[in-house]
Amino acid sequence: MKRKGICSVCGCTDNEGCGEGCTWFDLNHSLCSVCWQLSAAQRLRKRDAALADLERRLDRIHTEKVLLELRLSVLTPEPGKRKPQRTTPAQHPRFPNRKEARK
């Protein structure tokens, strides 16, 4: 519970401040400057950890994107090339005319 004149983190007061010396950081006089600096450092560490996690996710997404593009390029013909057509057994180069081969 926050009370005016008592730091909510370390418990220092107007009469007995922190050993390093502190001032009130907020208008409610519920957070001293030393504790704010500590909490700011913790917030920065959390932010840095979140940024590192986001960077790892982006790297993974980028890698997946590159792999998908590679797979797609293998499966999709180039714009100027015709797609190879399937040949029926009668059109196959090794068996030009199956009916003749049976005779």
C-alpha positions as CSV (number, residue, x, y, z in Angstrom):
1,M,0.0,0.0,0.0
2,K,1.4,3.4,-1.0
3,R,1.5,6.0,1.8
4,K,2.7,9.6,1.3
5,G,6.1,10.1,2.8
6,I,7.2,6.5,2.8
7,C,8.9,4.8,-0.2
8,S,6.9,1.8,-1.4
9,V,10.1,-0.1,-2.3
10,C,12.7,0.5,0.5
11,G,10.6,2.2,3.2
12,C,12.7,5.3,3.6
13,T,10.9,8.4,4.9
14,D,11.3,12.2,4.9
15,N,13.3,11.9,8.2
16,E,15.3,8.8,7.4
17,G,16.4,8.7,3.7
18,C,18.4,6.0,2.0
19,G,22.1,5.6,2.9
20,E,23.1,7.0,-0.5
21,G,20.8,10.0,-0.1
22,C,17.6,10.3,-2.0
23,T,14.8,12.6,-2.9
24,W,11.2,11.9,-3.8
25,F,10.7,11.0,-7.4
26,D,7.0,11.3,-7.6
27,L,4.4,13.8,-6.4
28,N,2.8,11.3,-4.0
29,H,6.2,10.9,-2.2
30,S,5.8,7.1,-2.5
31,L,8.9,6.4,-4.5
32,C,12.4,7.6,-3.8
33,S,15.0,8.4,-6.5
34,V,17.3,5.5,-5.5
35,C,14.5,3.0,-5.9
36,W,13.3,4.6,-9.2
37,Q,16.8,4.2,-10.6
38,L,16.8,0.5,-9.6
39,S,13.4,0.0,-11.1
40,A,14.5,1.9,-14.3
41,A,17.5,-0.5,-14.6
42,Q,15.1,-3.4,-14.2
43,R,12.8,-2.0,-16.9
44,L,15.8,-1.5,-19.2
45,R,16.9,-5.1,-18.7
46,K,13.3,-6.3,-19.4
47,R,13.2,-4.1,-22.5
48,D,16.5,-5.5,-23.7
49,A,15.4,-9.1,-23.1
50,A,12.2,-8.4,-25.0
51,L,14.1,-6.8,-27.9
52,A,16.5,-9.8,-28.1
53,D,13.5,-12.1,-28.1
54,L,11.9,-10.1,-30.9
55,E,15.2,-10.2,-32.9
56,R,15.3,-14.0,-32.6
57,R,11.7,-14.2,-33.8
58,L,12.4,-11.9,-36.7
59,D,15.5,-14.0,-37.7
60,R,13.4,-17.2,-37.6
61,I,10.6,-15.6,-39.7
62,H,13.2,-14.3,-42.2
63,T,14.8,-17.7,-42.5
64,E,11.4,-19.3,-43.0
65,K,10.5,-16.7,-45.7
66,V,13.8,-17.3,-47.6
67,L,13.1,-21.1,-47.5
68,L,9.6,-20.7,-48.7
69,E,10.7,-18.4,-51.5
70,L,13.3,-20.9,-52.5
71,R,10.8,-23.7,-52.6
72,L,8.4,-21.6,-54.6
73,S,11.1,-20.7,-57.1
74,V,11.8,-24.4,-57.6
75,L,8.1,-25.2,-58.2
76,T,7.2,-22.1,-60.3
77,P,8.5,-21.8,-63.8
78,E,10.2,-18.7,-64.8
79,P,8.0,-16.0,-66.6
80,G,9.4,-16.6,-70.1
81,K,9.6,-20.3,-70.1
82,R,6.8,-22.7,-71.0
83,K,5.6,-25.2,-68.6
84,P,6.6,-28.7,-69.8
85,Q,3.6,-30.6,-71.0
86,R,2.9,-34.2,-70.1
87,T,3.3,-36.7,-72.9
88,T,1.0,-39.5,-73.4
89,P,2.6,-43.0,-73.9
90,A,2.0,-42.7,-77.7
91,Q,3.9,-39.4,-77.8
92,H,6.8,-40.6,-75.7
93,P,10.2,-40.3,-77.5
94,R,11.3,-43.9,-76.7
95,F,8.0,-45.3,-78.0
96,P,7.0,-43.1,-80.9
97,N,4.1,-45.3,-81.8
98,R,3.1,-48.0,-79.4
99,K,0.8,-49.7,-81.9
100,E,3.7,-50.2,-84.3
101,A,5.9,-51.5,-81.5
102,R,3.4,-54.3,-80.8
103,K,3.4,-55.7,-84.3
